[in-house]
Amino acid sequence: MINAPADFLRQLFDAAIASAQAEVCIAHYLPQRPPGRTLVIGAGKASAAMARALEAHWDGPLEGLVVTRYGYAVDCAQIEIVEAAHPVPDAAGMQAAHRMLKRVGGLSADDLVICLISGGGSALLPLPLDGLTLDDKQAINRALLRCGASISEMNCVRRHLSAVKGGRLAAACYPARVVNLLISDVPGDDPIDIASGPTVGDPSTCADALAIVARYGVDLPDAALAVLDSGAGESVKPGDPRLARVDTHFIATPQMALEAAAAAARAVGIQAHILGDSIEGEARDVGKVMAGIALQVARRGMPFQAPCVLLSGGETTVTLRGGGRGGRNVEFLLALAIALDGAAGIHALAGDTDGVDGVEEIAGALAAPDTLARAWAAGVNPHAALADNDGHGFFGALGDAVVTGPTRTNVNDFRAILVDAPRSGASADPH
């Protein structure tokens, strides 16, 4: 039995985040110094922390430019750090992307570009193709975030409307050598989906992007549709000779973070089972499924014996139907709590490892067997909150939000369900 389930789950979350900090994982992947210049570029919520860690371990001169989310900057001695908006881009991000593209021009084969990429880079490098504006990019991002498309689908559209994504930034570095150091926040760890792949080849096409737009009924600006229809937005493909000197390394991934959490659980005698690091789907549907698995463990001892913790990662989707504050982790957790219906001995935490669930400066939340009962007693209707996509409002009203502040890393969503006793539980007040 765990005496303080909430504290235990928070310890696992903290262990996952700690394992993905740049300072503990970047040194193993640094390339040798080149005969020429070393230029550092990058984008993402973890990119500034990655830049600082790189400076600490590099034994020669550096220069460069990295863009991160507002509030995520850290002091660096040689690399310039710029802050910009996420998830909807702003002029600061566009200007940083323009400057970055200009800085990599004119490099030689003796030069080295170290590219520090993590989740969030798509919004932080919003340099549009000719014919498009920042207003267009902002409208497109908002539409994609609301439509229910997966992160891979959203990034496919973004790649074909960008002047830097889809391998274009790497092509601009040619003939210099490019070493990508990536912190993955995407299911399957496909580098083309991390910050929409600015420095790797892109096998998708404008036709693929158009199909996604049609599938979800995304209302693109006319100029964006024209770019896709004409093929003017075609990205740099794998095998392009300008990508021949590009090497890519993952320094942190969702699976690594889940393994760190599992080790922390086992260290205190609780068995941990990783159900998957790339689980996708509607957040509320995934919550129902995970509740079913937890109940099977509690009631039947299958497929695992309690006490144990069920860990998973990935990136679920929220299709906005209501006027609430969104957040895929809290939507998952609220759907899970409703499906568990107060089952005894089952506690859960869901949070984004970057500290921001949706657009809230809140990582996620905690749920307990008494969550629904406390909500009803406080006059908060869980079913109405879920229908309104207001998981943040629901858990905030109960005081169960998890707030980390900027974690300066991003290895996607973290979910932990503690099944603390093999027994069925009583139901919450069924209003």
C-alpha positions in Angstrom: 0.0 0.0 0.0 1.1 3.5 -0.8 0.5 5.9 2.1 0.5 9.1 0.0 -0.6 8.1 -3.6 -0.6 11.7 -4.9 3.0 12.3 -3.7 4.1 8.9 -5.1 2.6 9.8 -8.6 4.2 13.2 -8.5 7.6 11.6 -7.8 7.2 9.5 -10.9 6.3 12.5 -13.0 9.3 14.4 -11.6 11.6 11.4 -12.3 10.4 11.4 -16.0 11.0 15.1 -16.4 14.4 14.9 -14.7 15.6 12.1 -17.0 14.9 14.3 -20.1 16.9 17.3 -18.9 19.6 18.3 -21.5 22.3 18.6 -18.9 22.1 14.8 -18.1 21.9 13.5 -21.7 23.5 15.8 -24.2 27.2 15.1 -23.5 27.1 11.6 -24.9 26.1 12.8 -28.4 28.4 15.7 -29.1 30.4 15.6 -32.3 34.1 16.3 -32.7 35.2 19.9 -33.3 35.3 20.8 -37.0 38.3 22.4 -38.8 36.0 25.5 -39.4 33.3 27.3 -37.5 30.8 25.7 -35.2 27.3 27.3 -35.5 24.5 26.3 -33.2 20.8 26.7 -34.2 17.7 25.4 -32.7 14.1 25.7 -31.7 11.7 24.3 -29.1 10.7 24.4 -25.5 13.9 22.6 -24.5 16.2 24.3 -26.9 17.6 27.0 -24.6 18.4 24.4 -21.9 20.0 22.3 -24.6 22.1 25.3 -25.7 23.3 25.9 -22.1 24.2 22.2 -21.7 26.1 22.2 -25.0 28.1 25.2 -23.9 29.0 23.5 -20.7 30.4 20.5 -22.5 31.9 22.0 -25.6 35.7 22.6 -25.7 35.9 25.2 -28.4 34.3 28.4 -29.7 30.6 28.5 -30.5 28.2 30.9 -32.0 24.5 30.7 -32.9 20.9 31.4 -32.4 18.2 29.4 -30.6 14.5 30.3 -30.2 12.4 29.0 -27.3 9.0 29.7 -25.7 8.4 32.8 -23.6 9.6 32.0 -20.1 11.9 29.2 -21.1 15.1 31.2 -21.8 18.2 30.5 -19.8 21.5 32.4 -19.8 24.1 31.3 -22.4 27.6 32.8 -22.9 28.0 32.3 -26.6 24.7 31.3 -28.1 22.0 33.9 -28.5 18.6 32.9 -27.0 15.4 34.4 -28.4 11.9 33.9 -26.9 8.7 33.7 -29.0 5.1 32.6 -28.8 3.7 29.0 -28.6 1.4 27.4 -29.7 0.2 30.3 -31.9 3.3 32.0 -33.5 4.2 35.6 -33.3 6.4 38.2 -35.0 9.4 37.4 -32.7 9.4 33.8 -33.9 9.2 34.8 -37.5 12.0 37.3 -37.2 14.2 34.6 -35.4 13.5 32.1 -38.1 14.5 34.7 -40.8 17.7 35.5 -38.9 18.5 31.8 -38.5 18.1 31.1 -42.2 20.4 34.0 -43.0 23.1 32.9 -40.5 23.4 29.4 -42.0 23.9 30.8 -45.5 27.5 30.8 -46.9 28.9 28.0 -44.8 31.7 25.8 -46.0 32.3 22.1 -46.0 34.7 22.7 -43.0 32.0 24.1 -40.9 29.7 22.3 -38.4 26.0 23.1 -37.6 24.7 21.7 -34.4 20.9 21.8 -34.5 19.1 21.6 -31.1 15.4 20.7 -31.8 12.6 19.8 -29.4 8.9 19.9 -29.3 7.3 23.3 -29.8 9.6 24.3 -32.6 6.9 24.3 -35.2 5.3 27.4 -33.7 8.6 29.0 -32.8 9.9 28.9 -36.4 6.9 30.4 -38.3 8.7 31.7 -41.4 6.1 31.5 -44.2 6.7 30.7 -47.8 6.5 33.5 -50.3 2.9 34.6 -50.8 2.0 33.8 -47.2 1.9 36.1 -44.1 2.3 35.7 -40.4 -1.5 36.3 -40.1 -2.0 33.3 -42.4 0.3 31.1 -40.3 -1.5 32.1 -37.1 -4.9 31.3 -38.6 -3.6 28.0 -39.9 -2.2 27.1 -36.5 -5.4 27.9 -34.7 -7.5 25.9 -37.2 -5.2 22.9 -36.9 -5.2 23.0 -33.1 -9.0 22.9 -33.0 -9.8 20.4 -35.7 -8.8 17.1 -34.0 -5.9 16.3 -36.3 -3.0 14.3 -35.0 0.4 16.0 -34.4 1.7 14.2 -37.5 -1.1 15.5 -39.6 -0.7 19.0 -38.3 3.0 19.0 -39.0 2.5 17.7 -42.5 0.4 20.8 -43.3 2.9 23.1 -41.6 5.9 21.6 -43.5 4.4 22.5 -46.8 3.7 26.1 -45.9 7.1 27.0 -44.3 10.3 28.4 -45.6 12.4 26.5 -43.0 10.5 23.3 -42.1 10.5 20.0 -44.1 14.3 20.0 -44.5 14.6 23.5 -45.9 16.8 24.7 -43.0 19.3 21.8 -43.5 19.4 22.4 -47.2 20.3 26.0 -46.5 23.3 24.8 -44.4 24.8 22.9 -47.2 27.7 22.1 -47.7 28.4 22.3 -43.9 28.0 19.2 -41.8 24.7 19.2 -39.8 24.4 17.2 -36.5 20.8 17.1 -35.2 20.3 16.6 -31.4 16.7 15.9 -30.8 14.4 15.7 -27.8 11.4 13.8 -29.1 7.8 14.8 -28.1 6.0 12.8 -30.9 4.6 9.3 -31.0 7.0 7.0 -32.8 10.0 9.5 -32.5 9.9 10.3 -36.2 12.3 13.3 -36.6 10.2 14.8 -39.4 7.4 15.4 -36.8 9.7 17.1 -34.2 9.3 20.8 -34.9 8.1 19.8 -38.3 11.5 18.5 -39.3 13.5 21.7 -40.3 16.7 19.7 -40.7 15.6 16.3 -42.0 14.2 15.1 -45.3 10.4 15.0 -45.7 8.7 12.1 -47.6 5.3 13.7 -47.5 3.9 15.9 -50.3 1.6 18.9 -50.9 -1.0 16.4 -52.0 -0.8 14.7 -48.6 -1.3 18.1 -46.9 -4.3 18.9 -49.1 -5.8 15.5 -48.1 -5.5 16.3 -44.4 -7.1 19.8 -44.9 -10.0 18.1 -46.7 -10.3 15.3 -44.1 -10.8 17.7 -41.2 -12.5 20.5 -43.1 -9.7 23.0 -42.2 -10.5 26.4 -43.5 -7.2 27.5 -44.9 -6.5 31.0 -46.3 -6.8 31.2 -50.0 -3.0 32.0 -50.4 -2.2 28.8 -48.4 -4.5 26.7 -50.6 -2.8 28.2 -53.7 0.6 27.2 -52.4 -0.5 23.6 -51.8 -2.5 23.3 -55.1 0.4 24.6 -57.2 3.0 22.4 -55.5 5.0 25.5 -54.6 5.2 24.2 -51.0 7.0 21.0 -51.8 9.5 20.1 -49.2 13.1 18.7 -49.4 12.9 15.0 -49.9 15.1 12.2 -48.4 18.0 11.5 -50.7 18.4 15.1 -51.7 22.2 15.7 -52.0 22.0 18.7 -49.8 21.1 16.4 -46.9 24.0 14.0 -47.4 26.0 15.3 -44.5 23.2 15.4 -42.0 23.4 13.1 -38.9 20.5 12.8 -36.4 20.6 11.6 -32.8 17.8 11.4 -30.2 19.1 12.5 -26.8 15.8 12.0 -24.9 12.5 10.3 -25.9 9.2 9.5 -24.2 10.2 5.9 -23.8 13.4 6.9 -21.8 11.2 9.1 -19.6 8.7 6.3 -18.9 11.6 3.9 -18.1 12.9 6.5 -15.5 9.5 6.7 -13.9 9.3 2.9 -13.9 12.6 2.7 -12.1 11.5 5.2 -9.5 8.4 3.1 -8.8 10.3 -0.1 -8.5 12.8 1.5 -6.1 10.0 1.8 -3.6 8.6 -1.7 -4.2 5.8 -1.0 -6.7 5.8 -2.9 -9.9 5.6 -0.7 -13.0 4.2 -1.6 -16.5 4.8 0.6 -19.5 1.7 0.2 -21.7 3.1 2.3 -24.6 5.0 5.5 -25.4 3.1 6.5 -28.4 -0.6 6.2 -27.6 -2.8 8.5 -29.7 -6.5 9.1 -30.1 -9.2 11.3 -28.6 -8.1 12.0 -25.1 -11.5 11.2 -23.6 -11.6 7.8 -25.5 -8.1 6.9 -24.3 -9.2 7.8 -20.7 -12.1 5.3 -21.0 -9.8 2.5 -22.3 -7.2 3.1 -19.6 -10.0 3.0 -16.9 -11.1 -0.4 -18.2 -7.5 -1.7 -17.9 -7.1 -0.3 -14.4 -10.4 -1.9 -13.3 -9.4 -5.3 -14.8 -6.2 -5.1 -12.7 -8.0 -4.1 -9.5 -10.9 -6.6 -9.9 -9.3 -9.6 -11.7 -5.6 -9.3 -11.1 -5.2 -9.3 -14.9 -3.1 -8.6 -16.9 -1.1 -7.5 -13.9 -1.3 -8.0 -10.1 -1.9 -5.0 -7.8 -0.3 -3.0 -6.4 1.2 -1.7 -9.5 1.4 1.5 -11.6 0.4 1.6 -15.3 2.6 4.1 -17.3 2.0 5.5 -20.8 2.9 8.3 -23.0 2.1 9.7 -26.4 0.0 12.6 -27.6 -3.8 12.4 -27.5 -6.1 14.8 -29.3 -8.9 17.0 -28.1 -11.6 18.0 -30.6 -12.9 21.2 -29.1 -16.7 21.1 -28.8 -17.3 23.3 -25.8 -16.0 26.7 -24.5 -13.7 25.3 -21.8 -10.0 25.7 -21.4 -9.0 22.5 -23.2 -5.9 20.5 -22.3 -5.5 16.9 -23.5 -4.1 15.6 -20.3 -6.8 16.9 -18.1 -9.4 15.8 -20.6 -8.0 12.3 -20.5 -7.9 12.4 -16.7 -11.5 13.6 -16.3 -12.8 10.9 -18.7 -10.8 8.4 -16.7 -12.3 9.5 -13.4 -15.8 9.4 -14.8 -15.2 5.9 -16.1 -13.7 4.7 -12.9 -16.7 6.1 -11.0 -15.0 6.2 -7.6 -13.4 2.7 -7.8 -11.4 2.3 -4.6 -7.6 2.2 -4.6 -7.1 3.7 -8.1 -5.2 7.0 -8.3 -3.9 8.8 -11.4 -1.8 11.6 -12.7 -1.7 13.0 -16.2 0.6 15.8 -17.3 2.6 17.3 -20.1 6.3 17.0 -19.5 6.9 20.6 -20.7 4.7 21.9 -18.0 2.0 23.3 -20.3 -1.2 21.3 -21.0 -2.9 22.9 -24.0 -2.4 26.6 -23.6 -2.5 26.7 -19.8 0.5 27.2 -17.6 -0.6 24.0 -15.8 1.1 20.7 -16.5 -1.9 18.5 -15.7 -3.8 17.1 -12.7 -4.3 14.3 -10.2 -7.4 12.1 -9.8 -8.4 10.0 -6.8 -11.2 7.7 -5.8 -13.0 10.6 -4.2 -12.6 13.0 -7.1 -16.2 12.7 -8.4 -17.7 12.8 -4.9 -15.8 16.0 -4.0 -16.8 17.5 -7.3 -20.5 16.8 -6.8 -20.3 18.1 -3.2 -18.7 21.4 -4.5 -21.4 21.8 -7.1 -19.2 20.9 -10.0 -20.7 18.5 -12.6 -17.9 16.3 -14.1 -20.0 15.3 -17.1 -20.8 18.9 -18.0 -17.1 19.8 -17.6 -16.1 17.1 -20.0 -18.7 18.1 -22.5 -17.4 21.7 -22.3 -13.7 20.6 -22.7 -13.0 22.2 -19.3 -10.8 19.7 -17.5 -8.6 22.5 -16.3 -11.6 24.3 -14.7 -12.8 21.0 -13.2 -9.5 20.0 -11.5 -8.7 23.6 -10.6 -11.9 23.9 -8.7 -10.9 20.8 -6.6 -7.3 22.0 -6.0 -5.9 19.0 -7.9 -4.0 20.8 -10.7 -0.3 19.9 -11.1 1.8 23.0 -11.7 5.5 22.6 -12.5 6.5 25.8 -14.1 8.8 25.7 -17.1 10.5 22.3 -17.2 12.7 23.2 -20.1 12.2 19.8 -21.7 9.5 18.1 -23.6 9.0 14.4 -24.1 5.3 14.5 -24.5 2.5 13.4 -22.3 3.0 11.4 -19.1 0.2 9.2 -17.6 0.5 7.1 -14.5 -2.3 5.1 -12.9 -1.7 3.6 -9.5 -3.8 0.5 -8.8 -3.1 0.1 -5.1 -5.3 -2.8 -4.1 -7.0 -5.7 -5.9 -10.5 -4.8 -4.9 -13.6 -3.2 -6.4 -14.8 0.1 -5.0 -17.9 2.0 -4.3 -19.3 4.4 -6.8 -19.4 8.1 -6.4 -22.7 10.0 -5.9 -24.4 9.3 -9.3 -26.0 12.7 -10.0 
